Amino acid sequence: MDENLSRGYIALGKAHTSNDFRFTNGYSHLSPPVDKYNFIYLSLLLAGVGFLLPYNSFVIAGDYFIKQYPGSTIIFDMSFVYIIMAFFAVLANNILVETLSLNTRITFG
């Protein structure tokens, strides 16, 4: 079985309709769960807000920091540190996704 298909990934441009994605190991009768209350959308929205809110709170207070530390590049420094930390967080997340099983990720997620 294709390694990407077993993980639930499908190559871009391969599936033309939603019915083109079928498991070939006997699970073709299964369909994805219905999210009738949009909990998935809300959880992704909250994750995005939680990721961007700390950065925006520092950027909004930019005038205060420029007045507190004249002649410095405090806004650039804060943006740089935030982006570097976000990079390491995404890197750690990708490593954990590839390392841990699906059941472990669901249990501790």
Stockholm file with secondary structure:
# STOCKHOLM 1.0

chainA/1-109         MDENLSRGYIALGKAHTSNDFRFTNGYSHLSPPVDKYNFIYLSLLLAGVGFLLPYNSFVIAGDYFIKQYPGSTIIFDMSFVYIIMAFFAVLANNILVETLSLNTRITFG
#=GR chainA/1-109 SS CCHHHHHTCCCTTTCSSGGGCCCSSSCTTCCCCCCTTCHHHHHHHHHHHHHHHHHHHHHHTHHHHHHHSTTSCHHHHHHHHHHHHHHHHHHHHHHHHHHSCHHHHHHHC
#=GC SS_cons         CCHHHHHTCCCTTTCSSGGGCCCSSSCTTCCCCCCTTCHHHHHHHHHHHHHHHHHHHHHHTHHHHHHHSTTSCHHHHHHHHHHHHHHHHHHHHHHHHHHSCHHHHHHHC
//
